[in-house]
Amino acid sequence: MSYTEDVALELSALALADAARTGDEKIVDQIGDLLGASSQTLQESYLMYVRVRRAEARARQILAARAAQNGDEQPARSG
């Protein structure tokens, strides 16, 4: 990964964790706007990682719900 991708990945995790902890989803957009004012490249990577993390969370919720319906254990997280 490049430095930009590393930073974007870390910032996306921090922003989403803050949003989950506080219930204030606006922080994700605020960070994106701040990044865009200085570095469009970093902003684009950050927003991409936010989308990926949100999509992963939704997919895992669906899989966990299906496993629970079938009495299975929750699928293990890979990687």
N, C-alpha and C positions, 0 to 999 in steps of 0.2 A: 504494500500500500504506500501511497505517497503521503507526505506530511499533511497535505490538505485533506486527504481522505481520513487520515488518523484523527485529525482535529474535528472534522465534521462528524465522524462516528462518535467520538467522545462527547461532543456538545449535544448531539441528538439524544444520547442516553441520559445526560444530565438534565436536559430540558424536559424530556418525557417523565423522568423520575420526579422532578419538581412539580410538574403538572399533576401527576398521580397523587403526590403527597399533599398538595395544597388544594386540589380541585380546580385550579385556575389554568385552563388550557391556553389562555392568551400568551403565556410565557413562551410557548413554542413559536408563535408568530412573531413575538417581539424579538427573540433571538434571530430569527430568520431575517427580519427587517434590518436589524443592527448589522448582521453580516453582509447583507446586500449593499449597504451604504459604503462598505469598505472593499468588499471582495465578492464579486458576482460568482466567481468560481467556487469559493467556499460556501456561499449561500446555496448554490445549486446542489453541491454534495450534501450539505446539511439537510436540505429539504428531501432529497432522495433517501437518506438514511432514516429520516422521520417516517416517511411513507413505508419503507421496508419494515421498520420496527412495528409500526401500527398494523400492517398487513400480517406480519408474523404473529402478533398477539391475537388477532381475530382468528387466524387459522388454528392456533393452539387451543383457543376457547372452544371452537367447533369440535376439534378432535377430542378434547377432554370431555365434552358433553356426550359425544357419541360413545366414548369408552365407559363413562359412568352409566349410560343407559344399558350397556351390555354387561355391566358388572366387571369390566376389565380395569386393570390399573391404568393410570394416566401414562401416556406415551413418554418415554425418556427424551430429554432434550439432547439433540446431537450437537457435536462440535463445540 
